[in-house]
């Protein structure tokens, strides 16, 4: 394990199961956001996101989930992401350990290749869990969104004793529409499953307060820590892949170098995008493709 710290931000190089007990005490974390590998075969640095069997994957998840639950404060919250295939099993396990308060769907559009022989996947599930369903942080005023009926149509609620306009704002429901992180976006980093800041921001605002501790045991591009840092939270990010830790050190301003290597964000170029557009255009107008 290696740890790097600057002010209230800690970046940890190591496996979550090995280092969690070394970096934070039981009952000390106000919010955990856990976005582990999904067991669907993606390549993360030097690791392949694939277990020998689904059973072994679920058993691994149960181990780190149990440790994370132990780290939560009495009024703490945990958000867990997983694949649509695995989430039902994790849901059942968590219900025996902690209160599953909400089941959230993160829905997004996809401009990429989609399945042709079945319905393609256009969402990822998120569980919102709390230690104590009668005592947990939920900052309603920080996450209000537009209530379209009240804000746009200006309707009046005549069911009241004294008719009043419909509310113009409301708490979001459990279907969240945030676009995925795309190449050339300001927050983009080289990672196969980077989560958008807008998604994490809603979670951090809703379920933590300033100066409280936020933990991400599978940090990837360290988006959780970047958002927590911007919103004046303390944060710990754990990641076992060195290349992603370098992203975290740079992105969070913890260090500008590691072991003599200067940490510089690769320049995003239009070259790759323009070449793809040109190839598509050529294929569409090529004579041999016209029947």
Secondary structure, 3 states (H helix, E strand, C coil): CEEEEECCEEEEECCHHHHHHHHCCCCCEEEEEEECCCCCCCEECCEECCCCCHHHHHHHHHHHHHHHHHHEEEEEEEEEEECHHHHHHHHHHHHCCCEEEEEEEEECCCCCCCCCCCCCCCEEEEEEEECCCCCCCCCHHHCCEECHHHHHHCCEECCCCCCEECCCEECCCCEEECCCCCCCCCCCCCCCCCCCHHHHHHHHHHHCCCCCEEEECCCCCCHHHHHHHHCCCEEEEEECCHHHHHHHHHHCCCCCEECCEECCCCCCCCHHHHHHHHHHHHHHHCHHHCC
